[in-house]
């Protein structure tokens, strides 16, 4: 009986989204177009987690950087000074080229 229960739970965990967590946003396309309307100068780390879910990666030294992997292989970098509003958004192409994105007011 335990084996069946463990197997069932393991199957549920494998079916869950890769970036899942308690603060994961509802399922949505991972495209730049889906993120862009929310890339405003008022975006904070808490709002980003609410809107987009947990980042795929979190890094930074002195700056909190959230990295979201997009469906097309690119990566969206969001830079926050601690819990304060965003200071930059960048898109990293598959070949490593990086471009700054304009934050909306």
NORGIDA-V91661 format. One record per backbone hydrogen bond with DSSP energy under -1.0 kcal/mol. NH is the residue of the N-H (numbers start at 0). CO is the residue of the C=O. E is the energy in kcal/mol with one decimal. If there is no record, write none. Layout:
BEGIN
NH/CO/E  NH/CO/E
END
This chain:
BEGIN
4/0/-2.1  5/1/-2.9  6/2/-2.6  7/3/-2.4  8/4/-2.5  9/5/-2.6  10/6/-2.1  11/7/-1.9  12/8/-2.2  13/9/-2.1  14/10/-1.5  19/16/-1.8  23/20/-1.7  30/28/-1.1  34/30/-1.3  35/31/-2.8  37/34/-2.1  38/35/-1.6  39/37/-1.9  40/103/-2.5  42/39/-1.8  47/43/-2.6  48/44/-2.3  49/45/-2.0  50/46/-2.9  51/47/-3.3  52/48/-1.3  55/66/-1.5  56/66/-1.8  58/64/-2.5  63/79/-3.5  64/58/-3.0  65/77/-2.6  66/56/-2.7  67/75/-2.5  69/73/-3.1  70/29/-3.8  72/69/-1.9  74/91/-2.2  75/67/-3.0  76/89/-3.2  77/65/-2.8  78/87/-2.7  79/63/-3.2  81/79/-1.5  83/80/-1.5  85/42/-2.9  86/78/-3.2  87/78/-1.2  89/76/-2.6  90/98/-2.7  91/74/-3.2  92/96/-3.3  95/92/-1.9  98/90/-2.3  100/88/-3.1  103/38/-2.6
END
